[in-house]
């Protein structure tokens, strides 16, 4: 029996960190991939859950039409501080934003 994908949902690093904590409390030992994920999250996920949630909420409230949840989560994970950094983060997606929207996003991210 092949596993089937029931639902696709984007997860932020903070969500992955929470899931890893649940798995760690449930299982005595993590497998290799989970251990590598945990190490990565510990290094690169520096913000608090509250600040992360507030940032996602603020970015969502900007009401930028082309900006989807997956883009917002990636921005919240990477925290680009300049327009050039933001462009690099969004380069992997088929999304194009004008400079005004890029400035709005960077202004919000700089608070965190």
N, C-alpha and C positions, 0 to 999 in steps of 0.2 A: 504494500500500500504506500503510495507516494503522498507526502504531506501536501496539502493544498493551502494556498494563501487565502485567508478569509477576508482580511482587511489590510490595506496599506495605510499606515499612519506615521507621520514624521515625529521623531523623538529628539528632544534637545539633549545635550550632554547632562543636564541636571536630571532629566527623566531617566536616562540610562544609569546615572549614579544612584538614584533611588531604587531602580530595579536590581542593580548589583548588590545593594545593601540587603534587599529582601532575599535574594538568592543566597547570599552569604549567611544570613541568619537561618535559612531553611536547610542548606547543605553544609556539611562539615568542611568540604574542600571544593574549591572552584576548579573547573577544567582549565586547560591551557589558554583557550581563547578568552574566557571570562577573566582570567588573571591578567592577561595583556590589556584587556579593556579597562579593568580596574586601575592598573598602573597608569594608563593614558589619561583617564578621567581625573585621577588624583593630581596629575601634573598640570593639566590644562583647564580644569573646571574650578575656577577660583572664587566665583561669586556665591552669594548666599541664595537660598531658594526664594526668599522674599524679593530680593533685588532683581533676580532673574525673571520672576513672575511679573513684577511691575514693569520691567523693560519690555517684555513681550506685550503686555497690555497697552503700553504707550505707543509701541510701534504699530499695533493693530488699529489704534485710534487715529492714526495719521490718515487712514482711508486712502491709501495709494492703490489705485485699481489693479495694477499689474503685480503688486506684491502679494504673494501667496503665503500661507502658513509655513511652508517649508523654507522660504526665503527669510521670513521673520525669525524662525528658530535658528537658522544658520548665522544670521546677524547677531542674535543674542548670544550664541556660543562663541563667536570669534571676537566680537566687540571691536569693530574697525573704528579707529579714531579720526581718520581722514577720508576724503572722498576717493582718493586713489586706492586706499585699502579696501573701501567698500566696493569699488569697481572690481577689484581682484576677487573678493569674496563672491560676488554675483556673476563672475565670469563663467562659472561652470553651469549656469542656468540660462535658459532662453528667455531672459527678461531684460528689457531695456528701460531705463528710467531717465528722466530729464534731470538737469543739474539742480533744479529747484527741489525736486523730491529727494535727490541724493543729499542735499544740504540739510533738509528736514530730518532725515534719518540719522545723519552724523551728529546733529545737534542733540537729538534725543539720546544717542548712545554715549556721548561725552559725559552725560550726567552720571553714568555708571562706571 
